[in-house]
Amino acid sequence: MGRMIETSLKSWLPVEPGSDFPIQNIPFGIFRKGVGSPHAATRIGNTVIDLFALAEHGFLDGLGINPGSFNFKYLNPLFELGKQSCRSLRKQLALIFEEQNTRACDRISSATDILYSASVVQMLLPLKVGDYTDFYSSLEHATNVGIMFRDPANALLPNWKQLPVGYHGRSSSIVVSGTAIHRPKGQIKPLNSEVPVFSPTRELDFELEIAFITSKNTALGSSVSTDDAEDHIIGLLLFNDLSARDIQRWEYVPLGPFLSKSFGSVVSPWVVTLDALEPFRVKGPVQEPEVLPYLKFSGDHNFDIQLDVFIQAEGQPETPVCHSNYKFMYWNMAQQLAHQTVNGCNIKVGDLYASGTISGPASDSFGSMLEIAWKGTKPVKMPDGTERSFINDLDTIIMRGYCEKPGLRIGFGEVATKILPAL
Amino acid sequence: MGRMIETSLKSWLPVEPGSDFPIQNIPFGIFRKGVGSPHAATRIGNTVIDLFALAEHGFLDGLGINPGSFNFKYLNPLFELGKQSCRSLRKQLALIFEEQNTRACDRISSATDILYSASVVQMLLPLKVGDYTDFYSSLEHATNVGIMFRDPANALLPNWKQLPVGYHGRSSSIVVSGTAIHRPKGQIKPLNSEVPVFSPTRELDFELEIAFITSKNTALGSSVSTDDAEDHIIGLLLFNDLSARDIQRWEYVPLGPFLSKSFGSVVSPWVVTLDALEPFRVKGPVQEPEVLPYLKFSGDHNFDIQLDVFIQAEGQPETPVCHSNYKFMYWNMAQQLAHQTVNGCNIKVGDLYASGTISGPASDSFGSMLEIAWKGTKPVKMPDGTERSFINDLDTIIMRGYCEKPGLRIGFGEVATKILPAL
């Protein structure tokens, strides 16, 4: 069975031009209508499709999937069934919703519990996140940070091109798009002071990232090779790794970022499968020096995903601040997962592995305000005449991601986060 | 209702002199007999008591605890009931098992499904760990590491006495005492080389730690004060934070320890409640300079827990390598939890917060081989004439912890980990 849904296929559900969700996408999410129970869902155009209701009506019989897998507040039970089951499910959904299937169209359209307009439902956090790792895999981002904070002549640390640097992040504070986050407070050491002060962060930033989700458990002591890595990866999300730069600067030596990150990280609601992204595979950057054998790989593991970031001040239009692309990643997911497990670390269904800030070579492709405004020296002009070196209270940060080629667009929707004043 | 079980109380179950588990302890764990279902348990002397069976027999009626809370493979559902419920449960257990209660003795002794010898059951991982933080809160340990790896004249980094430094760790690889761990492989940069090699670690170490467990959820955006922190903490475990020093040295700048830690961390099976440890509260070290207001506290939050570490080579007797004490901690748990949440980070039932290596002032109280053998310059002599600067294959690391005063001993049992060769 092929992994992709044919590009020529159309759905009997309306799909507007430029939609992120044609029948070729079929992403997975968790939604709730009003005070109803959360169910697994997919989306075509602006229509959210209740997979539990669809299963209860018998449309998903024969896949060997217990409808109970869709009747839960997280996608974990669905992903636990494995990539092959999710692949069969997407194929079956494409058959049900393709435009020739008038019988399914009639039956489903006349049911009252399957189809919902995206505007009337609430999208929830799609996963119970087990462990969360944040990598640091964009060469341009690591170089920019190195130039600004260490030594421009030796911007990259010696280990950076030898291994995909990463660290463990906080899972409990990962929330879904639309969740407002209060500006965090913490210890900040002013430049001309020997001692820290306690204050709301003055340098609240976003980090534009993509996260992959694992759908297979491994045993402690075992490793996943780069060849096998994608068998463990069900799909991707947009990820906003909110960061408080001043808190980070004071706390992070020697054990890494901690409270500067754990006040909130935000994901988009729809898990876009690797299968749907298959047409957008591209070669990654050349890796020089040569990597150690366990990090070598065959095939293309980068993906051409256009990523845009906007800041929207209250009552103002969206202001674009960044146009980047996931294809710029120096270290790919297969390498990241191989590295994560090379010491025998076990992985679980529902783990989340974020890319690190995705910056490109051009200055309009930098994936954080730290880089965009270059440490405050090049602030961004907003429509109301104000400037931003970092994020203000009541600003909303919006990230969007999509892949496009003639006749096919696969998108992620958006991850939007409003920053509220410190409590 | 008082928190403690009276010191004069005795049990009708046998308790040998020097036992870690008198009727004043009543810890919580998860056990399995043969292929039976995992149940919550407590322990008195060498007897493991099945709490689900005890509830099914009606002994725990009136506490408002659904017996189903004990019929699970983790303690999380029990701890979710809150500290007050766990307190009532411990009090009830003390009434059932105190030596005057001959009626309970007769009924329980004649049942076949309540009492088990500790030697015939398997103790399991007691918790589904949500997030895991590892602090770095021993002044002596941080100073020793600073002297060895940075600048002896400025061993402590500037932030160390201002905040309890910590970082996020990997939850998936936390296992229970008795689980053998394979020596991890990874990237190591030899001293005289510009490039790393791939190799099993040559510097496998333990870190002697104590972990606390939270039993209350908080909302994202809220903080826990030092005054309220212990309301969120149900109890403590022994924690062996296995570390690969050579992997750590190469990977940890700038984002902290990652694969050098995530190959396995080991906990003792019995959660000893803060209530049981109440008689062993002591003052902590004086904190100078003065800490910021959110880190100030009232009362004593250090605990006098004697901690011993032994290495046992295959077929050899145990060799003591460290005698330390939890009372040495510079930063206490109330401060650690207040710091963890001061940015609004939410905490959950079943989170685990480890202390960091617990070293005391004397050289025989250092809590890691790195410090004990002082970077390999003072190797430990073993009974068979061999030496240890780090841990060899087939060595077992054993940590024990207990509190003692006249007429009362409360212990943790042990956390034992055998190191197997790299796979």
HADDOCK unambig.tbl for C-alpha pairs under 7 A between the chains (distance, minus, plus):
assign (segid A and resid 131 and name CA) (segid B and resid 170 and name CA) 6.53 0.50 0.50
assign (segid A and resid 131 and name CA) (segid B and resid 171 and name CA) 6.38 0.50 0.50
assign (segid A and resid 131 and name CA) (segid B and resid 172 and name CA) 6.82 0.50 0.50
assign (segid A and resid 159 and name CA) (segid B and resid 250 and name CA) 6.88 0.50 0.50
assign (segid A and resid 159 and name CA) (segid B and resid 251 and name CA) 6.68 0.50 0.50
assign (segid A and resid 166 and name CA) (segid B and resid 255 and name CA) 6.76 0.50 0.50
assign (segid A and resid 166 and name CA) (segid B and resid 258 and name CA) 6.88 0.50 0.50
assign (segid A and resid 167 and name CA) (segid B and resid 255 and name CA) 6.00 0.50 0.50
assign (segid A and resid 167 and name CA) (segid B and resid 256 and name CA) 6.44 0.50 0.50
assign (segid A and resid 167 and name CA) (segid B and resid 258 and name CA) 5.51 0.50 0.50
assign (segid A and resid 168 and name CA) (segid B and resid 168 and name CA) 5.28 0.50 0.50
assign (segid A and resid 168 and name CA) (segid B and resid 169 and name CA) 5.66 0.50 0.50
assign (segid A and resid 168 and name CA) (segid B and resid 170 and name CA) 6.43 0.50 0.50
assign (segid A and resid 168 and name CA) (segid B and resid 258 and name CA) 6.86 0.50 0.50
assign (segid A and resid 169 and name CA) (segid B and resid 168 and name CA) 5.67 0.50 0.50
assign (segid A and resid 170 and name CA) (segid B and resid 131 and name CA) 6.54 0.50 0.50
assign (segid A and resid 170 and name CA) (segid B and resid 168 and name CA) 6.43 0.50 0.50
assign (segid A and resid 171 and name CA) (segid B and resid 131 and name CA) 6.39 0.50 0.50
assign (segid A and resid 172 and name CA) (segid B and resid 131 and name CA) 6.82 0.50 0.50
assign (segid A and resid 172 and name CA) (segid B and resid 346 and name CA) 6.42 0.50 0.50
assign (segid A and resid 172 and name CA) (segid B and resid 347 and name CA) 6.87 0.50 0.50
assign (segid A and resid 173 and name CA) (segid B and resid 220 and name CA) 6.62 0.50 0.50
assign (segid A and resid 173 and name CA) (segid B and resid 345 and name CA) 6.27 0.50 0.50
assign (segid A and resid 173 and name CA) (segid B and resid 346 and name CA) 6.27 0.50 0.50
assign (segid A and resid 182 and name CA) (segid B and resid 221 and name CA) 6.30 0.50 0.50
assign (segid A and resid 184 and name CA) (segid B and resid 343 and name CA) 4.69 0.50 0.50
assign (segid A and resid 184 and name CA) (segid B and resid 344 and name CA) 6.32 0.50 0.50
assign (segid A and resid 185 and name CA) (segid B and resid 342 and name CA) 6.62 0.50 0.50
assign (segid A and resid 185 and name CA) (segid B and resid 343 and name CA) 4.93 0.50 0.50
assign (segid A and resid 186 and name CA) (segid B and resid 342 and name CA) 6.48 0.50 0.50
assign (segid A and resid 186 and name CA) (segid B and resid 343 and name CA) 5.83 0.50 0.50
assign (segid A and resid 220 and name CA) (segid B and resid 173 and name CA) 6.63 0.50 0.50
assign (segid A and resid 221 and name CA) (segid B and resid 182 and name CA) 6.29 0.50 0.50
assign (segid A and resid 250 and name CA) (segid B and resid 159 and name CA) 6.87 0.50 0.50
assign (segid A and resid 251 and name CA) (segid B and resid 159 and name CA) 6.68 0.50 0.50
assign (segid A and resid 254 and name CA) (segid B and resid 256 and name CA) 6.43 0.50 0.50
assign (segid A and resid 255 and name CA) (segid B and resid 166 and name CA) 6.76 0.50 0.50
assign (segid A and resid 255 and name CA) (segid B and resid 167 and name CA) 6.00 0.50 0.50
assign (segid A and resid 255 and name CA) (segid B and resid 255 and name CA) 6.52 0.50 0.50
assign (segid A and resid 255 and name CA) (segid B and resid 256 and name CA) 4.12 0.50 0.50
assign (segid A and resid 255 and name CA) (segid B and resid 257 and name CA) 6.48 0.50 0.50
assign (segid A and resid 256 and name CA) (segid B and resid 167 and name CA) 6.45 0.50 0.50
assign (segid A and resid 256 and name CA) (segid B and resid 254 and name CA) 6.43 0.50 0.50
assign (segid A and resid 256 and name CA) (segid B and resid 255 and name CA) 4.11 0.50 0.50
assign (segid A and resid 256 and name CA) (segid B and resid 256 and name CA) 4.24 0.50 0.50
assign (segid A and resid 257 and name CA) (segid B and resid 255 and name CA) 6.48 0.50 0.50
assign (segid A and resid 258 and name CA) (segid B and resid 166 and name CA) 6.88 0.50 0.50
assign (segid A and resid 258 and name CA) (segid B and resid 167 and name CA) 5.51 0.50 0.50
assign (segid A and resid 258 and name CA) (segid B and resid 168 and name CA) 6.87 0.50 0.50
assign (segid A and resid 259 and name CA) (segid B and resid 340 and name CA) 6.97 0.50 0.50
assign (segid A and resid 259 and name CA) (segid B and resid 343 and name CA) 6.31 0.50 0.50
assign (segid A and resid 262 and name CA) (segid B and resid 345 and name CA) 5.68 0.50 0.50
assign (segid A and resid 263 and name CA) (segid B and resid 343 and name CA) 5.76 0.50 0.50
assign (segid A and resid 263 and name CA) (segid B and resid 344 and name CA) 5.42 0.50 0.50
assign (segid A and resid 263 and name CA) (segid B and resid 345 and name CA) 4.64 0.50 0.50
assign (segid A and resid 340 and name CA) (segid B and resid 259 and name CA) 6.96 0.50 0.50
assign (segid A and resid 342 and name CA) (segid B and resid 185 and name CA) 6.61 0.50 0.50
assign (segid A and resid 342 and name CA) (segid B and resid 186 and name CA) 6.49 0.50 0.50
assign (segid A and resid 343 and name CA) (segid B and resid 184 and name CA) 4.69 0.50 0.50
assign (segid A and resid 343 and name CA) (segid B and resid 185 and name CA) 4.91 0.50 0.50
assign (segid A and resid 343 and name CA) (segid B and resid 186 and name CA) 5.82 0.50 0.50
assign (segid A and resid 343 and name CA) (segid B and resid 259 and name CA) 6.31 0.50 0.50
assign (segid A and resid 343 and name CA) (segid B and resid 263 and name CA) 5.77 0.50 0.50
assign (segid A and resid 344 and name CA) (segid B and resid 184 and name CA) 6.32 0.50 0.50
assign (segid A and resid 344 and name CA) (segid B and resid 263 and name CA) 5.41 0.50 0.50
assign (segid A and resid 345 and name CA) (segid B and resid 173 and name CA) 6.27 0.50 0.50
assign (segid A and resid 345 and name CA) (segid B and resid 262 and name CA) 5.68 0.50 0.50
assign (segid A and resid 345 and name CA) (segid B and resid 263 and name CA) 4.64 0.50 0.50
assign (segid A and resid 346 and name CA) (segid B and resid 172 and name CA) 6.42 0.50 0.50
assign (segid A and resid 346 and name CA) (segid B and resid 173 and name CA) 6.28 0.50 0.50
assign (segid A and resid 347 and name CA) (segid B and resid 172 and name CA) 6.86 0.50 0.50
